[in-house]
């Protein structure tokens, strides 16, 4: 790899691949949303846990609700451990009996049979504990994934605009899988190890106090080894989790944008960048796996030292102090067994640290600030099936304290609520907004759209056109001013009701895996098949849908990869049509299709806009000639407004754009 390329990549990924150097990174966003989130890789989790005890407490809170199962597991662990210890202790009377004058084959057989029964009980207990613990852990993982996915549905658009999609998806795969592996095995091993250590220690004291003291001398050495190796392992596992998230994010971006990569002939650059990230991950995995894997051999060798020392001194005691051979045999077995739980726990260090790093990343998402709750007494929208109209349901205390005077056209009232018909008037009054406090995007923007009117926005990239539509939907809340729908501030409307009454057709189409019918019905899930097909006719999509292999039941996969760009857009328009929303937003819906396809889309949109308040962001000025009003934006301000003829007569910015004297930036 070229030196200058390597230097560039090191600088680009420094904070993402070394999270410990920038623990505050996850709280920062980019200066402005990155389109649809494919470029916002600036929020990579994985730093040192702020409170490891709290992280573990939250994690184990997911299994605490199955207390009776945990009780059974605990009893099985005690039973299995007791059986293992008792079986080992049976060697003492068997060996002592064989070395005595009364020793016989029958005595040996009875002893072996008793040991077999004890070990069989232990094996059954271990089988039950494993089966039950797997059930507990998988239930916890299901709940954890559900909570994580549920939290994602509550996060504001700002989060997705400033976080990389691949890294978010990595929380559901790598991180949750690491947590599942720990809950499946490590929890039981920790409990079993603790009981085993206590039980073994008690039996060692009972067997021989002096040999026990010799064994205890080795414990500080083992603990020091765990502390030293485990500390290094923990650091590298945090770095590994961050590197995995970064690599997954890059793969997701590159696969999604593969056409762009090929168009600009950047295959080799993409390969080099992937190679850099892949090698970085390899380096971190080697270190993490090395320090995680070396724990076993280190503890095993220390265990062998302890075993050898105990055997030698025990043999001397047998010769000089009359210590029985059976007791020595049992004790050296316990000596090795005493270090084994410590060794097993040490072997699980890599799993524990990987799981904790994953848990922290998952909980970091769960701790993100969700969209603001609706205000108390928020206005909701309800449907009147008989009148085939929607109505605002306005709490009287809300209406009585409101100074906007929005109670005209009241069509009914009851004891607690007023009702007002939804018409779709949209007003912005002195709206000022910036994605960050240090940069203002919109400056004192005021406009209105009466029910059924078509308002168009034209202007250079970055002028604030899409930002206006984001604010109407309350994807972001304004800094100053007021936005109303039918004279009701959007902040006083239930967010769900507001968005159900605003349909959007975006420049970037998105279709879900499913049939054509299901994708259209996504606009209103209770729509009938007849309504779906009528919406397709409205959008001029019915004819091409019927030419598909299975018509409306044709399966779409890969974001509708088997359809053309124009066909995908027509399905999007049909989705908006079936929603029956009184407000329609078209965000450069025809900018990425050819002129012939544009004609079909325009016919569909004209029928769609006939009875709706429509806000259009236009790239081609020919598409907005029939708008009731055209707003020309520059640098977040409306510099011209009027219909097509008015703006041409003014001979200002719109006139220059329309006649080709200047072009959009």
Protein Blocks (a to p, Z undefined) as FASTA:
>chain_A
ZZklmmmmmmmmmmmmmmmlmmmlmmpccfbdehjopmmmmbcghiacfblmlmmmmmmm
mmmmmmmlmmmmmmmmmmmmmmmmmmmmmmmmmmmmmmmmkbcfklmmmmmmmmmmmmmm
mmmmmmmmmmmmmmmmmmmmmmmmmmmmmmmmmpcfklmmmccfklmmmmmmmmmmmmmm
mmmmmmmmmmmmmmmmmmmmmmmmmmomklmmmmmmmmmmmmmmmmmmmmmmmmmmmmmm
mmmmmmmmmmmmmmmmmmmmmmnopmmmmmmmmmmmmmmmmmmmmmmmmmmmmmmmmmmm
mmmmmmmmmmmmmmmmmmmnopafklmmmmmmmmmmmmmmmmmmmmmmmmmmmmmmmmmm
mmmmmmpccdddddehiacddddfklopacddddfklmmmpcnlpaghiabdcfkbccdd
dehpacdehiacdfbfkbcfbghiacdddehiacddeddehilpmmmmmmmnomaccfbd
cddeehiafklpcfklmmmmpccddfbdcddeddfklmmmmmomkbcfklmmmmmmmnop
mmmmmmpmnlmmlcceehillbcfklmmmmmmmmmmmnopabdcdehkllmccfklmmmm
mmmmmmmmmmcccddddfblklmmmpfbdcddeehiafbgcdfklmmmnopmklmmmnop
accZZ
